Amino acid sequence: MSTVDELHERWSRQADYREAYEELGPEYTVARALIEARARAGFSQAELAARMETTQSAVARMESGRTRPSTRTLEKVARATGTRLRIHFEPA
């Protein structure tokens, strides 16, 4: 079985995959940060959802990158995971 990193490396050799991945970069960055915060806190999706007063499926959608969470939602994640939300801009 291949790991996600191995699949990404293999697929990155294809131009259309690279373009799509770069286009979705910000969504994946947010999704990855959400997963990392939840994992560091030691919560399942259901446990995080309960602390945020939402559903497990809402957490799953955020972590998949299919939805763009609002700043208010990101603040709820930060409070629930005992982290601090920081948003910044970088030169292109």
N, C-alpha and C positions, 0 to 999 in steps of 0.2 A: 504494500500500500504506500502511496506517495504522501508526503507531508504537504501542507499548504505552501511552504516555502519552495519545495521542489517543483510543485506544479507552477507556481508563479515564475520561477526561473525558466522553466521549459516554455511556458506560454509567452514570456517576455521576448522571445526570439521572433515572434510574429508581430509585424508592424501594426496590424489592426488591434491586437490585444494591447500593445504598448500605448497606442493613442487613446483607446477607451479607458485604460487604467489611469493615465495621466489626467484625463478629463474628469474622472471621478475621484481624483486624489484627495481633495478636501473632505469629501464625504467619508472616505476610508480612514482618513486621519482622525476625524471626530469619532467614528465607530471604534477604531482601535483604542483611542483614549478612554472611551466609555468602558470597553471591555477590561482594559488594564486597571481602571479605578475600581471596578466591581471585583475583579480578581484579587487585587491587593487588599481590599476590605474583607475578602473571604466569603462573599455572598454569592448565592445562586441568583439567577434572574428573578425568580419568585421572591426571594428574600429582599432584593433591592426594590422590586416593585412594591412590596408591602410597606417598606420604609418611605417610599415616594408617594404612597397612596395612589398607585396606578395598577395596571395589570402586567402580568409577565409577558404577554404578547406585545405590549407597547415597548417594553424594554428590549425584547427580541428584535422588533422592527428598527429601533434606534441602533442597536448593535450590528445590524445587518447593513446599515447604510441606506436602507430603503426610504427612511424618513429623515428630515432635517429637524433636529430638536431645536426648540426656541431657547433663548438665553435663560428664560425662567425655568425651563425643564433642566437645562444644564446646571443651574444653581441648585435645583432639587437633588440632582445626582451628587453634586459636591457635598451638600449637607448630609445626605444619606450615607455617603462613603467616608465621611470625615476628611474630605479633601477641600482644596480651595480652587475655585474656578479662576483661570487667568486666560484672557484673550488678548492676542497681540497681532500686529501686522508686521510683515517682513518685506524687504524690497524684493521685487519680482526677479 
